[in-house]
Amino acid sequence: MARKEISSAYTLLDCDLLRIHVKENDLILAAVSGGPDSTALLVALAEVRREFGFKLACVYVDHCVRRGAGEKESAFVATLCKKLDVAFYFRRVKSLSDAPLLGSFEAKLRALRYECLREVAKETGAAFVALGHTADDLVESFLMNLVRGAGVQSAFFKSLQRTEYGTFIRPLWRTWKDSVLSFLAEKGIHPLADETNLELHHTRNKIRHVLLPLLEKEFNPRAKETLFRTAQHLRMAAELVETKARRILRVAQKRASVLRSGLPVALIQHKSPIEQFAVLDLWLKRHLNKRVLSTAAAFDRIRNFLRKPGARIAPMGDDIVIVRVGDELLACKVSTTNSEQSSLLRDVSLILARQYQQERAKLILAELYEPVRLVPDKNSMGGLWHGEVTDLAGKKRRVCLKIPPREGTTGEHPWFLRNRTPGDKITPSLSLKELLVSMKIPFIIRDYLLLVVDASDVPVAVCGFPQLTKQIARRRQLESAPLVWVEE
């Protein structure tokens, strides 16, 4: 390989990115559309692959949007791959009906394209998917996200990014379009042009062809370079804040009491807004595998929610809900957030109650539509009763009750299992709800607790909560608290 060619490819690529993250024999899958940026990416990677010791493959994704374009572009990319001795893969996106329900047309196409990239990466065993985003793309994305009110985390893209679709690298992230075109001209390669890049009804195209030229002409001839540096400064600041956020979430894992995924409010309530944003953004992405705080408005919605002590639930749009349980925040996905507040709260409580039970092996929560009658155990000497219920996970569970015989309970026994009702009383002056609140039983599970009631339909025990059962016995002045357990 000629020295001039090596120098040209090295100048184009972020070689530190490749040197640090790409190991010998790793497979890089280059996503190539046939346009200048991705074509230059493929050629440059092909030139340096032996130097770095990685393997290279290429994939073209047909979006099925421009008639005839897919055949022309895929043929161009396939021919180039053959010339470069690079394995070529072709994929066609699924129907738009399979895309996420919300988002722009471009966002839906991007989700479908990334799904294709994930499939090919899995099929080939690729360690990385290389994208042809350049410094120009970074500046355009920076402006576009600022205009739509995105948070600081959306103000830039990372040179290496791990997502639900795989691990992406952007080796051209600091290379300008002029350098890309010069590189291709030097190689005698003529990439294809996408005429839709000139259509001004797309926001990115309007920024590229209208806003940026205006900024360079009227305000600063080096506006793009200035915006690029600003984005990098924000990136470095965000990485420092994200490091703090990770430390806070490690503490949260130790302090969370309702669910392991919970976030104690005390850990963020006195932090600066940027720290709060970083913690909440990372927490939601980690537990929901989805970017929820993509705009400043979404973050403001959570902050307003935290300012209202009595607020329990905050719909975040789409299918995400944040819930406050005591002093802890929880998050979950629901089928829709458009239902009434009371109905949404019931749906969320059921989802979180299932998680609560799943994290506690000996606990049983159930949704009973009618009381379950306990029957005496014939093999015992008396005082032992049992019944079978289906828990929130759909599993049959056997509940056992040990209680000394009481006067008046011979013959037809008085013990039943049921969920709570609005009028439940422990004593004439103490409601069950008041006792549950004082014992800090999370509201998300209260409707699914298994109560043991006697012939007068008054609770005497709660399955899986011995301390609560002891409190009931003490308030009712029973000689001893019943024993209730789940037989595995």
C-alpha positions as CSV (number, residue, x, y, z in Angstrom):
1,M,0.0,0.0,0.0
2,A,1.4,3.4,-1.0
3,R,2.4,5.7,1.8
4,K,0.2,8.5,0.4
5,E,-2.9,6.3,0.6
6,I,-2.2,5.2,4.2
7,S,-1.8,8.8,5.2
8,S,-5.1,9.8,3.5
9,A,-7.1,7.1,5.2
10,Y,-5.5,7.8,8.5
11,T,-6.3,11.5,8.2
12,L,-10.0,10.7,7.5
13,L,-10.6,8.2,10.3
14,D,-10.4,8.6,14.1
15,C,-7.6,6.1,14.5
16,D,-7.6,6.5,18.2
17,L,-11.2,5.2,18.3
18,L,-10.2,2.2,16.3
19,R,-7.0,1.6,18.3
20,I,-8.6,1.8,21.7
21,H,-11.9,-0.1,21.1
22,V,-11.4,-2.5,18.2
23,K,-9.5,-5.7,19.0
24,E,-7.7,-7.9,16.6
25,N,-10.0,-10.1,14.4
26,D,-13.1,-8.0,15.5
27,L,-15.6,-7.7,12.7
28,I,-16.7,-4.2,11.8
29,L,-20.0,-4.0,9.8
30,A,-20.0,-0.8,7.8
31,A,-23.5,0.6,7.0
32,V,-23.2,2.0,3.4
33,S,-25.8,3.8,1.4
34,G,-23.7,4.7,-1.6
35,G,-23.5,8.4,-0.6
36,P,-20.2,10.2,-0.1
37,D,-19.8,9.8,3.6
38,S,-20.6,6.1,4.0
39,T,-18.7,5.3,0.8
40,A,-15.6,7.1,2.1
41,L,-16.0,5.3,5.4
42,L,-16.0,1.9,3.6
43,V,-13.0,2.7,1.5
44,A,-10.9,4.1,4.4
45,L,-11.7,1.2,6.7
46,A,-10.8,-1.2,3.9
47,E,-7.4,0.5,3.5
48,V,-6.5,0.3,7.2
49,R,-8.0,-3.0,8.2
50,R,-4.7,-4.9,7.9
51,E,-2.9,-2.3,9.9
52,F,-5.4,-2.6,12.8
53,G,-6.1,-6.3,12.3
54,F,-9.9,-6.1,12.2
55,K,-12.2,-7.8,9.7
56,L,-14.6,-5.8,7.5
57,A,-18.1,-6.4,6.1
58,C,-20.7,-4.1,4.5
59,V,-24.5,-3.8,4.6
60,Y,-26.8,-1.8,2.4
61,V,-30.3,-1.2,3.8
62,D,-33.1,-0.4,1.2
63,H,-35.7,1.9,2.7
64,C,-38.2,1.2,-0.1
65,V,-39.0,4.9,-0.2
66,R,-37.5,6.2,-3.5
67,R,-38.6,4.1,-6.5
68,G,-35.7,2.4,-8.2
69,A,-33.1,4.0,-5.9
70,G,-32.6,0.8,-3.9
71,E,-31.6,-1.3,-6.9
72,K,-29.2,1.4,-8.2
73,E,-27.6,2.1,-4.8
74,S,-27.2,-1.5,-3.8
75,A,-25.6,-2.4,-7.1
76,F,-23.1,0.4,-6.7
77,V,-22.2,-0.7,-3.1
78,A,-22.0,-4.3,-4.1
79,T,-19.6,-3.5,-6.9
80,L,-17.5,-1.4,-4.6
81,C,-17.4,-4.2,-2.0
82,K,-16.3,-6.7,-4.7
83,K,-13.5,-4.4,-5.7
84,L,-12.4,-3.9,-2.1
85,D,-12.8,-7.7,-1.3
86,V,-15.4,-6.9,1.4
87,A,-18.4,-9.2,2.2
88,F,-21.7,-7.5,1.1
89,Y,-25.1,-7.9,2.8
90,F,-28.4,-6.6,1.6
91,R,-31.5,-5.9,3.8
92,R,-34.9,-4.3,3.0
93,V,-36.7,-2.5,5.8
94,K,-40.0,-3.9,7.1
95,S,-43.3,-2.2,6.7
96,L,-43.7,1.2,8.4
97,S,-46.5,-0.4,10.4
98,D,-43.8,-2.3,12.3
99,A,-42.1,1.0,13.2
100,P,-42.6,2.7,16.6
101,L,-46.1,4.3,16.8
102,L,-44.8,7.8,17.7
103,G,-42.2,9.9,16.0
104,S,-41.6,11.5,12.6
105,F,-41.4,9.7,9.3
106,E,-37.6,9.9,9.4
107,A,-37.5,8.6,13.0
108,K,-39.6,5.6,12.0
109,L,-37.3,4.8,9.0
110,R,-34.3,5.2,11.3
111,A,-35.7,2.7,13.8
112,L,-36.4,0.2,11.0
113,R,-32.9,0.7,9.5
114,Y,-31.3,0.2,12.9
115,E,-33.3,-3.0,13.3
116,C,-31.9,-4.3,10.0
117,L,-28.4,-3.4,11.1
118,R,-28.9,-5.3,14.4
119,E,-30.1,-8.4,12.5
120,V,-27.1,-8.4,10.1
121,A,-24.7,-7.7,13.0
122,K,-26.1,-10.6,14.9
123,E,-26.0,-12.8,11.8
124,T,-22.3,-12.0,11.1
125,G,-21.1,-11.7,14.7
126,A,-20.0,-8.1,14.1
127,A,-18.6,-6.4,17.2
128,F,-19.3,-3.0,15.8
129,V,-21.5,-1.3,13.3
130,A,-19.7,1.6,11.6
131,L,-21.8,4.7,10.6
132,G,-20.7,7.4,8.2
133,H,-21.6,10.4,10.3
134,T,-19.2,13.4,9.8
135,A,-18.5,16.6,11.7
136,D,-21.1,18.3,9.4
137,D,-23.7,15.8,10.6
138,L,-22.8,16.5,14.2
139,V,-23.2,20.3,13.8
140,E,-26.5,19.8,12.0
141,S,-27.8,17.4,14.7
142,F,-26.6,19.8,17.4
143,L,-28.6,22.7,15.9
144,M,-31.6,20.5,15.2
145,N,-31.8,19.3,18.8
146,L,-31.3,22.8,20.1
147,V,-34.2,24.0,18.0
148,R,-36.6,21.3,19.2
149,G,-35.6,21.7,22.9
150,A,-33.6,18.6,23.4
151,G,-31.6,18.1,26.6
152,V,-27.8,18.4,26.8
153,Q,-27.4,14.6,26.2
154,S,-29.1,15.0,22.8
155,A,-26.9,17.9,21.7
156,F,-24.2,15.6,20.2
157,F,-23.6,12.1,19.2
158,K,-20.9,9.9,20.5
159,S,-18.0,8.4,18.5
160,L,-18.8,5.1,20.3
161,Q,-22.4,4.4,21.4
162,R,-23.9,1.2,22.9
163,T,-27.6,1.0,22.2
164,E,-30.4,-1.5,22.2
165,Y,-29.6,-2.0,18.5
166,G,-25.9,-2.8,19.1
167,T,-22.6,-1.0,19.5
168,F,-22.1,1.8,16.9
169,I,-18.8,3.6,16.0
170,R,-18.5,6.8,14.0
171,P,-14.9,6.9,12.7
172,L,-15.6,10.0,10.6
173,W,-17.1,12.1,13.5
174,R,-14.4,14.8,13.4
175,T,-14.0,14.8,9.6
176,W,-15.6,17.6,7.5
177,K,-17.5,16.9,4.3
178,D,-14.9,18.7,2.2
179,S,-12.2,16.2,3.3
180,V,-14.5,13.3,2.5
181,L,-15.1,14.6,-1.0
182,S,-11.4,15.2,-1.5
183,F,-10.6,11.7,-0.4
184,L,-13.0,10.2,-2.8
185,A,-11.8,12.4,-5.7
186,E,-8.2,11.2,-4.9
187,K,-9.4,7.6,-5.2
188,G,-11.3,8.3,-8.4
189,I,-14.6,7.1,-6.8
190,H,-17.8,8.9,-7.7
191,P,-20.5,8.3,-5.0
192,L,-24.2,8.5,-5.7
193,A,-26.3,11.6,-4.9
194,D,-29.6,11.4,-2.9
195,E,-31.9,14.0,-4.4
196,T,-34.0,14.1,-1.2
197,N,-31.0,15.8,0.6
198,L,-32.0,18.9,-1.3
199,E,-35.7,18.9,-0.3
200,L,-36.2,21.8,2.2
201,H,-39.3,20.4,3.9
202,H,-36.9,18.2,5.9
203,T,-35.6,20.0,9.0
204,R,-32.0,18.7,8.6
205,N,-31.9,19.9,5.0
206,K,-33.2,23.3,5.9
207,I,-30.5,23.6,8.5
208,R,-27.8,22.5,6.1
209,H,-28.8,24.6,3.1
210,V,-30.4,27.6,4.7
211,L,-29.5,28.2,8.4
212,L,-25.8,27.3,8.3
213,P,-25.0,29.3,5.2
214,L,-26.8,32.2,6.8
215,L,-24.8,31.9,10.0
216,E,-21.5,31.7,8.0
217,K,-22.5,34.7,5.8
218,E,-24.0,37.1,8.4
219,F,-22.4,36.1,11.7
220,N,-19.3,34.0,11.6
221,P,-17.5,32.6,8.6
222,R,-16.3,29.7,10.8
223,A,-19.7,29.1,12.4
224,K,-19.6,25.3,11.8
225,E,-16.2,24.9,13.5
226,T,-17.4,27.0,16.4
227,L,-20.6,24.9,16.8
228,F,-18.5,21.7,16.6
229,R,-16.3,22.9,19.4
230,T,-19.3,23.9,21.5
231,A,-20.8,20.5,21.0
232,Q,-17.6,18.8,22.2
233,H,-17.4,21.0,25.3
234,L,-20.9,20.0,26.1
235,R,-20.0,16.4,25.5
236,M,-17.1,16.6,27.9
237,A,-19.2,18.4,30.6
238,A,-22.0,15.8,30.2
239,E,-19.5,12.9,30.6
240,L,-18.3,14.4,33.9
241,V,-21.9,14.8,35.1
242,E,-22.7,11.2,33.9
243,T,-19.9,9.9,36.0
244,K,-21.5,11.5,39.0
245,A,-24.9,10.1,38.0
246,R,-23.4,6.6,37.9
247,R,-22.1,7.0,41.4
248,I,-25.5,8.1,42.6
249,L,-27.2,5.2,41.0
250,R,-24.8,2.8,42.6
251,V,-25.9,4.2,46.0
252,A,-29.6,3.9,44.8
253,Q,-29.2,0.2,44.3
254,K,-28.2,-0.2,47.9
255,R,-30.9,2.1,49.3
256,A,-33.9,1.1,47.2
257,S,-36.5,-0.6,49.3
258,V,-39.6,-1.0,47.2
259,L,-38.1,-2.4,44.0
260,R,-34.4,-3.0,43.1
261,S,-34.9,-0.6,40.2
262,G,-36.2,2.2,42.5
263,L,-34.6,5.6,42.8
264,P,-34.8,7.2,46.3
265,V,-35.9,10.8,45.9
266,A,-33.5,12.0,48.6
267,L,-30.6,11.2,46.4
268,I,-31.5,13.8,43.8
269,Q,-33.8,16.4,45.4
270,H,-31.0,18.7,46.4
271,K,-28.9,18.2,43.3
272,S,-28.5,20.8,40.6
273,P,-30.9,20.5,37.6
274,I,-28.1,19.2,35.3
275,E,-27.2,16.5,37.9
276,Q,-30.9,15.6,38.3
277,F,-31.3,15.3,34.5
278,A,-28.2,13.1,34.2
279,V,-29.4,10.7,37.0
280,L,-33.0,10.5,35.8
281,D,-31.9,10.0,32.2
282,L,-29.4,7.3,33.0
283,W,-31.9,5.6,35.5
284,L,-34.7,5.5,32.9
285,K,-32.5,4.2,30.1
286,R,-31.0,1.6,32.3
287,H,-34.3,0.1,33.6
288,L,-36.6,0.7,30.6
289,N,-34.0,0.4,27.8
290,K,-35.4,3.5,26.3
291,R,-34.6,7.2,26.0
292,V,-37.4,9.0,27.9
293,L,-35.9,12.4,28.6
294,S,-35.3,13.3,24.9
295,T,-36.5,16.9,25.4
296,A,-36.3,19.6,28.0
297,A,-40.1,19.5,28.3
298,A,-39.9,15.9,29.4
299,F,-37.4,16.7,32.1
300,D,-39.6,19.7,33.3
301,R,-42.5,17.3,33.6
302,I,-40.6,15.2,36.0
303,R,-39.3,18.2,38.0
304,N,-42.9,19.5,38.3
305,F,-44.0,16.1,39.5
306,L,-41.3,16.0,42.2
307,R,-42.4,19.4,43.5
308,K,-45.9,18.1,44.3
309,P,-45.6,15.9,47.4
310,G,-49.0,14.4,47.0
311,A,-48.6,13.4,43.3
312,R,-48.3,9.7,42.7
313,I,-48.1,9.3,39.0
314,A,-46.5,11.1,36.1
315,P,-47.4,9.9,32.5
316,M,-44.3,10.7,30.3
317,G,-46.1,10.3,27.0
318,D,-45.9,7.3,24.7
319,D,-46.0,4.2,27.0
320,I,-43.9,5.4,30.0
321,V,-45.1,6.2,33.5
322,I,-43.1,7.4,36.5
323,V,-44.6,6.6,40.0
324,R,-43.7,7.8,43.4
325,V,-44.1,5.2,46.1
326,G,-43.3,6.7,49.5
327,D,-39.9,8.3,49.1
328,E,-38.9,6.3,46.0
329,L,-39.4,6.7,42.3
330,L,-40.3,3.7,40.1
331,A,-40.8,3.6,36.3
332,C,-42.7,1.2,34.1
333,K,-44.1,0.7,30.6
334,V,-47.8,0.5,30.0
335,S,-49.9,-0.2,26.9
336,T,-51.2,3.4,26.9
337,T,-51.0,6.5,29.0
338,N,-54.2,8.0,27.6
339,S,-56.6,6.3,30.0
340,E,-58.1,8.1,33.0
341,Q,-55.8,8.8,36.0
342,S,-57.5,6.2,38.3
343,S,-57.5,3.5,35.6
344,L,-53.9,4.3,34.7
345,L,-52.9,4.0,38.4
346,R,-54.6,0.6,38.6
347,D,-52.7,-0.6,35.6
348,V,-49.4,0.7,36.8
349,S,-49.9,-0.8,40.3
350,L,-50.6,-4.2,38.9
351,I,-47.4,-4.1,36.8
352,L,-45.3,-2.9,39.7
353,A,-46.9,-5.3,42.1
354,R,-45.9,-8.2,39.9
355,Q,-42.3,-7.0,40.0
356,Y,-42.6,-6.6,43.8
357,Q,-43.7,-10.2,44.2
358,Q,-41.0,-11.4,41.7
359,E,-38.2,-9.9,43.8
360,R,-39.5,-11.6,47.0
361,A,-39.7,-15.4,46.5
362,K,-41.7,-16.2,49.6
363,L,-44.3,-13.4,49.1
364,I,-47.6,-14.0,47.4
365,L,-49.8,-11.3,45.9
366,A,-53.0,-12.1,44.1
367,E,-56.1,-10.5,42.5
368,L,-59.1,-12.4,44.0
369,Y,-62.5,-11.8,42.5
370,E,-64.2,-13.6,45.3
371,P,-63.1,-14.9,48.8
372,V,-61.2,-18.3,48.9
373,R,-62.5,-20.6,51.6
374,L,-59.7,-22.2,53.7
375,V,-60.2,-25.9,54.5
376,P,-58.9,-27.7,57.6
377,D,-55.8,-30.0,57.1
378,K,-57.0,-33.5,57.9
379,N,-53.5,-34.7,58.6
380,S,-52.9,-32.2,61.4
381,M,-54.1,-32.2,65.0
382,G,-56.2,-29.1,64.4
383,G,-55.7,-25.4,63.9
384,L,-54.1,-25.8,60.5
385,W,-55.9,-24.6,57.4
386,H,-55.0,-24.2,53.8
387,G,-56.2,-22.9,50.5
388,E,-55.0,-22.5,46.9
389,V,-54.8,-19.2,45.0
390,T,-53.3,-18.0,41.7
391,D,-50.7,-15.3,42.3
392,L,-50.0,-12.3,40.1
393,A,-47.5,-14.3,38.0
394,G,-50.2,-16.8,37.1
395,K,-48.7,-19.5,39.4
396,K,-50.8,-21.8,41.7
397,R,-49.7,-21.3,45.3
398,R,-50.8,-23.0,48.5
399,V,-51.5,-20.8,51.5
400,C,-51.3,-22.3,55.0
401,L,-52.8,-20.8,58.1
402,K,-51.9,-21.9,61.7
403,I,-54.2,-20.6,64.4
404,P,-55.3,-22.0,67.7
405,P,-58.9,-23.2,67.9
406,R,-61.2,-20.5,69.1
407,E,-64.5,-20.8,70.8
408,G,-67.4,-20.8,68.4
409,T,-65.3,-22.0,65.4
410,T,-66.2,-25.7,65.5
411,G,-68.2,-27.1,62.7
412,E,-68.2,-24.9,59.6
413,H,-64.9,-23.0,59.8
414,P,-64.7,-19.2,59.5
415,W,-61.4,-18.6,57.7
416,F,-61.3,-17.0,54.2
417,L,-58.7,-15.3,52.0
418,R,-59.6,-12.2,50.1
419,N,-58.3,-8.8,49.0
420,R,-59.0,-5.6,50.9
421,T,-62.2,-3.6,50.6
422,P,-62.7,0.1,51.2
423,G,-64.6,-0.4,54.5
424,D,-62.1,-2.8,56.1
425,K,-61.7,-2.1,59.8
426,I,-59.2,-3.6,62.3
427,T,-61.0,-2.0,65.3
428,P,-64.0,0.3,65.3
429,S,-61.6,3.3,65.4
430,L,-58.8,1.9,63.1
431,S,-59.2,1.2,59.4
432,L,-57.0,-1.2,57.6
433,K,-55.9,1.6,55.3
434,E,-54.6,3.6,58.2
435,L,-52.7,0.6,59.5
436,L,-51.1,-0.1,56.0
437,V,-50.1,3.6,55.7
438,S,-48.5,3.6,59.2
439,M,-46.6,0.4,58.5
440,K,-45.4,1.9,55.2
441,I,-46.8,-0.8,53.0
442,P,-46.4,0.4,49.4
443,F,-49.7,1.5,47.8
444,I,-48.9,-0.5,44.6
445,I,-49.4,-3.8,46.4
446,R,-52.2,-2.9,48.9
447,D,-55.0,-4.1,46.6
448,Y,-53.3,-7.4,46.0
449,L,-52.5,-8.4,49.7
450,L,-54.0,-11.7,50.8
451,L,-56.0,-11.0,54.0
452,V,-57.1,-13.8,56.3
453,V,-60.6,-12.9,57.6
454,D,-62.8,-14.6,60.2
455,A,-66.5,-15.3,60.3
456,S,-67.3,-11.7,60.9
457,D,-65.2,-10.7,57.8
458,V,-62.6,-8.8,59.9
459,P,-58.9,-9.2,58.9
460,V,-56.8,-11.2,61.4
461,A,-53.7,-11.7,59.3
462,V,-51.9,-10.7,56.1
463,C,-50.0,-13.4,54.2
464,G,-46.3,-12.7,53.9
465,F,-46.3,-9.8,56.3
466,P,-45.7,-11.1,59.9
467,Q,-45.0,-7.7,61.4
468,L,-48.3,-6.4,60.0
469,T,-50.1,-9.5,61.3
470,K,-48.6,-9.0,64.8
471,Q,-49.9,-5.4,64.7
472,I,-53.4,-6.6,63.8
473,A,-53.3,-9.1,66.6
474,R,-52.1,-6.5,69.1
475,R,-54.8,-4.0,68.0
476,R,-57.5,-6.7,68.2
477,Q,-56.1,-7.9,71.5
478,L,-55.7,-11.4,70.3
479,E,-53.8,-13.8,72.6
480,S,-51.4,-14.7,69.8
481,A,-50.9,-13.7,66.2
482,P,-51.8,-16.3,63.5
483,L,-49.1,-17.8,61.4
484,V,-49.6,-17.5,57.6
485,W,-47.1,-18.8,55.0
486,V,-46.8,-20.1,51.5
487,E,-46.0,-23.7,51.0
488,E,-43.6,-24.2,48.2
